[in-house]
Amino acid sequence: MSQTTKLLDEFDLTQEELDEILKERSGLVVERRLGGEAGSFELDQGMFATYSRVLTIGDLGSDGRIRVTQLVEFSLPLLGFGLVVSAALRSRLRTSRSVVPIPAWLPPDRLDPVVARQLARVVLISVSAAYFATLLGQTLTFSAHQFHASVKMQAAVLLVSRFDILPGFGLLMLANRFGRAGVIRIATIIGTLFSALSAFSPNMAILALVQLGAKGATAAASVLVAVLVAEMVSRRQRAWAIGTLVIGAALGAGFCDVLLPLAGLSISSWRTLYLIAIPIGIWGTYLSFGVAETDRFARARVSHLGASVSPRWRGTSTSRVWALSVAAFLVNAFMIPTTQFRNEYLRVERHFSATAIGVFVILTNLPGAIGLAMGGRLSETKGRRMVAGAAIVIGGGGLALGFVTSGLELWIWTLLGSTAITAIVPSLGVYQAEIFPTRSRGVGGGIVTMASRIGSLVGVGFVGYFASRLSLGGAVATLFLGMVLLLPALFFWFPETRGMSLEEITTPD
């Protein structure tokens, strides 16, 4: 049940200001008069589960102003995010003006309450998926210490884990037959089981194989969650909505960072973090039972009832698939090593303790919410390509410099890079859910994800080979050159899909 927020305010208004406050509101919320009463309003359009506004008009004062009492009551269908969002909207809803501007951190179009609730649910599911996906990279330096594994052995483990899309692709192929929501639920259960089993790994080889299953399931869940989100929102909400998934990913990864000091308590305490995956996975599985299929997918299934469930590529040009796959390759060839080798870099080359690593990661990642919020909104208003280009230059460049500096400069460049790089998710990541027709959207996302995994394999392999020749930080920073190559491709190969419906971007099924 959503908690109701009550806002009680008193205004001393002129007659002109009184006429303004008596108007039906527009913008963030669209009101309609309740029962024809002049001072009572209810929800007509907006993201609220419940909403009302009641005005009590007093007498004319000696100064010619009229005392007006305004009571606004509302609740939001956002599950665990309701309290945070309610607090952020309080000041806007306390206004006496009839136009309530939509905040910059929301999409330019108003959210529907049903869509808002579903979006909150899949974001929370992403928390468990992100926790599972983050475990190996965050704990690898500690498990390697117990098993006496070198940097090259760690790179080999990461290389094996990047083949996760192969088992994940098998789950994606089931989506058209069993539905996206059902496969998300199955994938969450599988991810939970394999993450827990990783705690009992006797050596690095077994850890790599078990994590292959865990990460494969979470990869499939992540692709399908993005597809669901892209299909459930309107044309001017897609990039923003894809960006909100990073909130869940950040929470899941951040929780792993918070727990990271546990990995340094003893030589084998890193296993505790894998066992904690059990309650997190149970919670994610519970949430998945409330995820509904999109109307677009339901119509596509009905229209092809009895036909083959294999994906169809009509409406998607080969050049677009290649463009998106190359982009995914280049981005992940740089981004995955920056996250997978960051702890090793901080521990070995900058001599950080486990606690210091956790603090550094948390503090440098928190500002990423700024880039995410602004990137999502600007992608809907200014265009995907411009925002993606800025994220590559500022975000990627900052992260690269963070691997070749120390002291205060290490903090500054990493903060700048982490803040800006998140904008690449709504601006570039949204294409993965846009360019494929409805029935091939899941498998198409799998193909692009496979390209991203190949990129990460190349990136991790490059670092593993050149770490001893260039230094670990130097090897990671060198991979930024691939991101630079992506800049001209953005403007020559990628269409600008801002404000377009999915049917306009690609031929419908």
LOBABA-991530 format. One record per residue: residue in three letters; z, x, y of N, C-alpha, C in turn. Coordinates in steps of 0.1 Angstrom, whole numbers, plus 5000, padded with zeros to 4 digits. Layout:
N
ALAZXYZXYZXY/...
END
This chain:
509
MET500050084988500050005000500050095012/SER499150065022499050145034500150115043/GLN500750215049501850195059501250145072/THR501950045078501549995091502150065102/THR501350105112501750175124501850065136/LYS502950065143503049975154503050055167/LEU502250015177502250085190502549975201/LEU503649995208504049895218504049975231/ASP503249915241503049975254503149875265/GLU503549915277503649835288502749895299/PHE501949805306501149855317501349775329/ASP501249835341501249755354499849775359/LEU499049655358497649665360497249575372/THR496149625378495449545389494649435382/GLN494149345390493349235384492149285377/GLU491549395382490349445376490749515363/GLU491849585362492349645350492749545340/LEU493249435344493649325335492449265329/ASP491349245336490149195331489549295320/GLU489849425322489349525313490149515300/ILE491449505301492249515288492049385280/LEU491649275287491449145280490049135273/LYS489249245275487949245268488149285253/GLU487249245245487249285231486849435230/ARG487549515222487349655222486149685214/SER485549805217484349865210484550015208/GLY483750075200483850215198484450245184/LEU485650305184486350335172486650215164/VAL486950105171487249975165486449865173/VAL485849765166485249655172486149535169/GLU486549465180487449355179486749225180/ARG487449115175487048975178488248905182/ARG488148805190489248725195489848645183/LEU491148635183491748565172492048415176/GLY491348325170491548185173491248145187/GLY490448215194490048185207491048215218/GLU492248275214493248315223492848435232/ALA493148425245492748535254493348665251/GLY494548675246495248795244495448835230/SER494748785220494948815206493648855200/PHE493648965193492449025187492649075173/GLU491649065165491749115151490549205148/LEU490549265136489449355133488149285130/ASP487049345136485749295132484949405125/GLN485049535130484449645124485349765126/GLY485349855117486149975118486750025105/MET487350135105487850205092489250155088/PHE489850055095491150015093491249915081/ALA492349925074492649825063493149695070/THR494049715080494449595088494549645102/TYR494349545111494349575125494549445133/SER495349455144495549345153496049405166/ARG495749325177496149365191496549235198/VAL497849235203498349115210498849155223/LEU498349085234498749105247499649005252/THR500749035259501648945266501548975281/ILE501148875288500848895303502048835310/GLY502648915319503748875327503348825341/ASP504348825350504148765363503548875372/LEU502948825383502448915394503648975401/GLY503649115402504749185409504449185424/SER505549235431505449245446504349345450/ASP504049435442503049535445501649495442/GLY501549365437500249315434499749345420/ARG500549405412500149445398500849355388/ILE500249345377500649245367501149325355/ARG502349295350502949365338502349305326/VAL501749395317501149355305501749435293/THR502249365283502749435271501649425260/GLN501349535254500349545244500949595231/LEU500749515220501249555207500049575198/VAL499849695193498749725184499349755170/GLU498949685160499349715146498149745137/PHE498249855130497149895121497649975109/SER496749975099497050055087495650105083/LEU495650225076494450285072494450295056/PRO493250275050493150275036492850415031/LEU493650515035493250655032494250725023/LEU494950645015495850705005496750815011/GLY496750935006497651035012497351085025/PHE496151055031495751105044496051005055/GLY496550885051496750775061497750815072/LEU498850875069499850915079499251015089/VAL498551115084497951215093496951155102/VAL496051075097494951015105495550915115/SER496550845111497250745120497850815132/ALA498550925129499151005140498051055150/ALA496851095144495851145153495151035161/LEU495250915157494550805164495550725173/ARG496750755173497750675181497450675196/SER497150795201496950805216495750725220/ARG494650725212493450655215493650505215/LEU494450455206494650315205495650255215/ARG496350345222497350305232496650275245/THR495350295246494750285259494650135264/SER494450115277494249985282492749955284/ARG491950045281490450035283489849965271/SER488749905273488049825263487249915253/VAL486850035258486050125250486950235244/VAL487050245231487950345225486950445219/PRO486850565225485850665220486150705205/ILE485150735198485350785184485650935185/PRO486750985179487051125180485951215175/ALA485951335180484951435176485051475162/TRP486251455155486351495142486051385132/LEU485551275137485051165129483551155131/PRO482751095121481351085123480950995135/PRO479751005140479350925152479350775149/ASP479150745136479150605132480450565127/ARG480850435130482150395124482150385109/LEU483250425103483450415089483850275085/ASP483350225073483750105067485050125059/PRO486050035059487250055052487150085037/VAL486150015031485950035017485450175014/VAL484550225022483950355021485050455024/ALA485850435034486950525038487950545027/ARG488250435020489150445009488550524997/GLN487350494994486650574983486550724987/LEU486250744999486050885004487350955002/ALA488450895006489750955005490150984990/ARG489750894982490050914967489251034962/VAL487951044965487151154959487651294965/VAL488051284978488551414984489851454977/LEU490651364973491851394966491551444952/ILE490551394945490051444932489651584934/SER488951614945488451754948489651854948/VAL490851804951492051894951492251954938/SER492251874927492451924914491252014909/ALA490051974912488852054909488952184916/ALA489252194928489352314936490452404930/TYR491552344926492652424921492252494908/PHE491552414899491052474887490052584889/ALA489152564899488052654902488652784908/THR489752774915490252894923491152984914/LEU491752924903492752994896492253134891/LEU491053144885490653274880490553384891/GLY489853354902489653444912490953494919/GLN491953394920493153434927494153514918/THR494053484905495053554896494453664889/LEU493153694891492453794883493053934884/THR493453974896493954104898495254124891/PHE496054014889497354014882497154014867/SER496253934862495953934848495354064843/ALA494554114852493954244849494954354848/HIS495954344856497054444856497854444843/GLN498054314838498754304825497854354813/PHE496554334814495654374803495054514806/HIS495454574816494954714820493454714821/ALA492954614828491454604830491054664843/SER489954734843489454804855488654704864/VAL488254754876487454664885486154624878/LYS485554714870484354674863484554564853/MET485754574846486054464837486354334844/GLN486954344855487154224863485854164867/ALA484954244872483554194875482854134864/ALA483054194851482454134839483053994837/VAL484353974838484953844836484353744847/LEU484253784859483753694869482253664866/LEU481553764861480153734857480053634846/VAL480853644836480853544826481253404831/SER482253394840482653274846481553204854/ARG480653284859479553224867478553154859/PHE478553164846477753084837478252944835/ASP479252904843479952774841479052654842/ILE477952674850477052564852476252524839/LEU476252614829475552584816476352464809/PRO477652484806478352364801478452254811/GLY478452284824478552184834477252104834/PHE476152164832474852094832474751994821/GLY475352024810475451924799476151794803/LEU477251814811477951694816477051614826/LEU476351694835475551624845474451544838/MET473851584827472851514820473351384815/LEU474651364814475151234809475451134820/ALA475251184833475651094844474750964845/ASN473450974842472650864843472950754832/ARG473450804821473650714810475050654811/PHE476050734815477450684815478050664829/GLY477250694839477650684853478350804858/ARG478250824871478850934878480350934877/ALA480950814880482450804880482950834866/GLY482350794855482850814842482750964839/VAL481751034843481551174840482551254848/ILE482851214860483851284869485151274862/ARG485451164856486751144849486851234837/ILE485751234829485751324817485851474821/ALA485151514831485151644836486551694841/THR487251604847488551634852489551654840/ILE489351574830490251584818489951724811/ILE488651754810488251884803488752004811/GLY488651994825489052104833490552124832/THR491352014831492752024829493152094816/LEU492552054805492852114792492552264792/PHE491352294796490952434795491752524805/SER492052474817492952544826494252574820/ALA494852474813496152494807496052594796/LEU494952594788494752684777494652824781/SER494152844794494052984799495353054800/ALA496452984801497753044802498153114790/PHE497453084779497853154766496853254761/SER495953304771494953394767495553534764/PRO495253584752495753714748495153834754/ASN493953824759493153934765492153884775/MET491453974782490553934793489353854787/ALA488953894775487753834769487953684767/ILE489153654761489453514758489653434771/LEU490353494781490553434794489153394800/ALA488153484799486853454805486253344798/LEU486253334784485653224777486253094779/VAL487653084780488352964782488052914796/GLN488053004806487752964820486352924821/LEU485452964813484052914813484052764811/GLY484852714802484852574799485552504811/ALA486652554816487352494827486452484840/LYS485852594843484952604855483752524854/GLY483152514841481952434839482252284842/ALA483452234837483752094840483952074854/THR484652164861484852134876483552154884/ALA482652234879481352244886480652114885/ALA480652054873479951924872480651814880/ALA481951814880482651714888482351734903/SER482351854908482051884922480651834926/VAL479651864917478351814920478251664921/LEU478851594912478851444912479651384923/VAL480751444927481551394938480651404951/ALA479951514953479151524964478051424965/VAL477451394953476351294952476951154955/LEU478151124950478750994953478950974968/VAL479551084974479851074988478551054996/ALA477551124993476251115001475650975000/GLU475850914988475250784986476050664992/MET477350684994478250574998478250565013/VAL477850665021478050655035476650625042/SER476750605055475450575062474750705066/ARG473550685072472650795075473250895085/ARG474150855094474750945103476150975100/GLN476450975087477751015082477751115070/ARG476551145065476351215053476951365054/ALA476451435064476851575066478351585069/TRP478851485077480251485079481051455067/ALA480551365059481251325046481251435036/ILE480151505035480151625026481151725031/GLY481251745044482151835049483651805046/THR483951675045485351635043485751675029/LEU484751695019485151745006485851885007/VAL485551955017486152085019487652075021/ILE488051955027489551935028490251935015/GLY489651865005490151864992490152004986/ALA488952074988488852204982489852304988/ALA490052285002490952375009492452345004/LEU492752225002494152184997494352244983/GLY493352224975493552274961493652424961/ALA492752494968492752644968493952684976/GLY494352614986495552654994496852644986/PHE496852534977498052524969498152644959/CYS496952684954496952804946497452924954/ASP497052934966497553044975499053044977/VAL499552924979500952904981501752954969/LEU501252924957501852964945501653104941/LEU500753174948500353304944501553404942/PRO502553394951503753494949504353484935/LEU504153364928504753354915504053454906/ALA502753484908502053584900502553724901/GLY503353754911503853884913505253904908/LEU505853794903507253804899507453894886/SER506553894877506553974865505154004861/ILE505054084851503654124846502854014841/SER503553904836502853794829503053664837/SER503753664848504053534855502753474861/TRP501653534861500453474866500053354857/ARG500553354845500253244836500853114840/THR501853114848502552994854501552914862/LEU500752974869499752904878498752824869/TYR498452874857497552794849498252674843/LEU499552684840500352574834500552464845/ILE500652504857500752404868499552314869/ALA498452364863497152274863497352144855/ILE498352134847498552014839498951894847/PRO500051904855500351784864499251764875/ILE498651864880497551844890496351774883/GLY496051814871494951744864495251604860/ILE496451574857496851434853496751344866/TRP497151404877497051334890495551304893/GLY494751404892493251394895492651284885/THR493051284873492451194863492851054867/TYR494051034871494550904875493750844887/LEU493450934897492750894908491250854904/SER490750924895489350904891489050764885/PHE490050704880489950564875489650464886/GLY489950504899489650414910488350434917/VAL487550534912486250564918485150464913/ALA484450404922483450304919482050374920/GLU481050324912479750364913479150314927/THR478150384932477550334945476550224942/ASP476350134952475350034950473950084948/ARG473650194954472350254952472050304938/PHE473050364932472950404918472950284908/ALA473750184911473650064903472349994903/ARG471749984915470349924916469350014908/ALA469450144909468550234902468650214887/ARG469850194882470050174868469450044863/VAL469649944871469149814867467649804867/SER467049874877465649874879464949954867/HIS465750044861465150124850465850094837/LEU466349974836467049934823466149934812/GLY466550014802465650024790464750134790/ALA464650194802463750314803464450444800/SER463750554800464350684798465350714809/VAL466450774804467550804814467350954819/SER466251014816466051144821465651144836/PRO465951244843465751244858464251244861/ARG463851184872462551184877462451254891/TRP461451324893461351404905460451354916/ARG459951234913458951174923459651164937/GLY458951214947459451204961460151334965/THR460251434956460851554960459851664958/SER459451734969458451834968459051964961/THR458252034954458652154947459152264958/SER458552264969458952364980460352334984/ARG460752214985462052184990463152224979/VAL462752204967463752244956463852394956/TRP462752464958462752614959463552654971/ALA463352594982464052634994465552624993/LEU465952504988467352484986467952574976/SER467252604965467752694955467852844960/VAL466852884968466953024974468153024983/ALA468352924991469452925001470752924993/ALA470852854983472152854975472352984968/PHE471253054964471353184958471953284968/LEU471353294980471653384990473153364995/VAL473453234998474753215003475853254993/ASN475653214980476653244970476753394966/ALA475553464968475553604965476553674974/PHE476753624986477653684996479053614995/MET479153484995480353414996481253424984/ILE480753424972481653434961482353574960/PRO481653684962482353804962483453814973/THR483153754984484153764995485453694991/THR485353594983486653524978487153584965/GLN486253624956486753674943487353814944/PHE486853894953487354034954488254054966/ARG488553944973489353954985490754004982/ASN491453944972492753984968492754134963/GLU491754164955491754304950491554404962/TYR490654364971490454444983491754464991/LEU492454354993493754355001494854434993/ARG494854424980495954484972495654634971/VAL494454674968494054814965493754894977/GLU492854844986492354924997493254905010/ARG493954785011494854765023496254765019/HIS496554775006497954795001498854675004/PHE498254545003499054425005499854394993/SER501054334994501854284983501354144979/ALA501754094968501353954964501753854975/THR502953864980503353774991502453795004/ALA502253915007501453945019499953895017/ILE499453905005498153845003498153695005/GLY499153624999499253485000499353445015/VAL500153515023500253475037498953505045/PHE498353615042497053645048495953535045/VAL495853505033494853405029495153265035/ILE496353225035496753095041496453095056/LEU496953195063496853195078495353215082/THR494553285075493153305079492253195075/ASN492753115065491853005061492152875069/LEU493352855074493752735081492752695092/PRO492352795101491452755112490052705107/GLY489752725094488552675088488352525091/ALA489452455092489352305095488652285108/ILE488752375118488052355131486552365129/GLY486152465122484652475119484152365111/LEU484952315102484552205093484352085101/ALA485352045109485251925117484151925127/MET484052035134482952045144481552065138/GLY481552135126480252145119479752015114/GLY480651925109480251795104479751705115/ARG480451705126480051615137478751675144/LEU478651805146477451855152476251845143/SER476451855130475251835121474751695122/GLU475551595126475051465127474451435141/THR474851515151474351485165473351585170/LYS473551715166472651825170471651875160/GLY471951845147471051885137471651985127/ARG471151975114471652065104471352205105/ARG470052235109469652375109470352465120/MET470552405132471152475142472652515138/VAL473352415133474752445129474752545117/ALA473852535108473852625096473552765101/GLY472652785110472352915116473552975123/ALA474252905131475452955138476552995128/ALA476652915117477652945107477353075100/ILE476053095097475753215090475953345099/VAL475553335112475753455121477153485124/ILE477853375128479253395133480253405121/GLY480153305112481053305100480753415091/GLY479553435086479253535077479453675082/GLY479053695095479253825101480753855102/GLY481553755106482953785107483653825094/LEU483253755083483753785070483353925066/ALA482153955068481654095064482354205071/LEU482654185084483354285092484854295087/GLY485354175082486754175077486854265065/PHE485754305058485854385046485654535050/VAL485454565062485254705066486154745077/THR487154665080488154695091489554685085/SER490454725093491854725089492754685101/GLY494054665098494954635109494654505116/LEU494754505129494554385137493054335136/GLU492154435136490754395135490454315122/LEU491054355111490954285098491354135100/TRP492454115107492853975109491853905118/ILE491453965129490653895139489253855133/TRP488653955127487253925121487353825110/THR488353835101488553735090488853595096/LEU489653585106489953455113488653395118/LEU487853475126486653425132485653385121/GLY485553465111484553435100485053305092/SER486253295089486753185081486653055089/THR486853065103486752945111485352895112/ALA484352985113482952935115482252915102/ILE482552985091481752975079481852835073/THR482952765075483052635069482052535074/ALA481452555085480452465091479152465082/ILE479052565074477852575065477852465054/VAL479052415051479152315041478552185045/PRO478952125056478251995060476752015064/SER476452135070475152155076474052185065/LEU474452275056473452325046473752255033/GLY475052225030475352165017474952025015/VAL474751955026474251815026472851805020/TYR472051905021470651895016470651875001/GLN471651934994471651924980471751774975/ALA472351694983472451544980471451464986/GLU470651524995469651445003468251444997/ILE467751564991466351574989465951524975/PHE466851484967466551424954466651274953/PRO465751204946465851064944467151024937/THR467450904937468750854932469050894918/ARG468150874909468450894894468351044891/SER467851124899467751274896468751354905/ARG469551284913470351344923471451434916/GLY472051384905473051464898472451584892/VAL471351574884470751684877470151784888/GLY469551724898468951804909470051894915/GLY471251834917472351914922472752024912/GLY472651994899472952094889471952214890/ILE470652184892469652294894469952384905/VAL470352324917470652404928471952474926/THR472952414919474152484916473952594906/MET472952584897472552694888472052814896/ALA471252784906470752884915471852954922/SER472852874926473952934933474753024924/ARG474852984911475653064902474853194899/ILE473553194898472753314896472953404908/GLY473053344920473353424932474653494931/SER475653414927477053474926477053584915/LEU476253564904476253664894475653794900/VAL474653784907474053904914474953964923/GLY475653884931476653934941477754004935/VAL478353944925479553994918479054124910/GLY477954124904477454244897477154354906/PHE476654324918476354424928477654494932/VAL478654414935479954464939480654554928/GLY480554494916481054574904480454704902/TYR479154714905478454844903478654934915/PHE478554884927478654974939480054994945/ALA481054924939482354944945482855084944/SER482455154933482955294932482055394940/ARG480955344945480055434953480155404968/LEU480355284972480455244986481855214990/SER482755184981484055124983483954974981/LEU485054914977484954764974484554684986/GLY485254714997484954645009483554665014/GLY483054785013481654825018480654755009/ALA480854734996479954674988479854524991/VAL480954454994480954314997480254295010/ALA480554375020479954365034478454375033/THR477954465025476454485024475754365020/LEU476354275012475754155007475454055019/PHE475954075030475753995042474253995046/LEU473554105042472154125046471354005040/GLY471753955028471053845022471153715030/MET472353695036472553585045471653585057/VAL471453705062470553725074469153685071/LEU468653715058467353675054467153525054/LEU468253445053468253305052467853235065/LEU468153305076468053245089466653195092/PRO465553285091464253225093463853115084/ALA464353125071463953025061464452885065/LEU465652885072466252755076465252675085/PHE464552745094463652675103462252655098/PHE461852735088460452715083460452635070/TRP461452635062461452565049462152435049/PHE463152425058464052305056463752195066/PRO463652075062463351965071464651925079/GLU464451875091465651825098465951685094/THR466951655087467251525081468251445089/ARG468651495101469651425109469151285112/GLY470051185110469751045113468750975104/MET468351035093467350975084468050915072/SER467550805067468150745055467650825043/LEU468350805032467950885020466550835015/GLU466250715018464850665014463750725023/GLU464050755035463150825044462950975040/ILE463951035035463951175032463051195019/THR463251105009462651114996462250974991/THR461150974984460650844979461750784969/PRO462150664971463150604962462650584948/ASP463650574938463250554924462550424922/
END
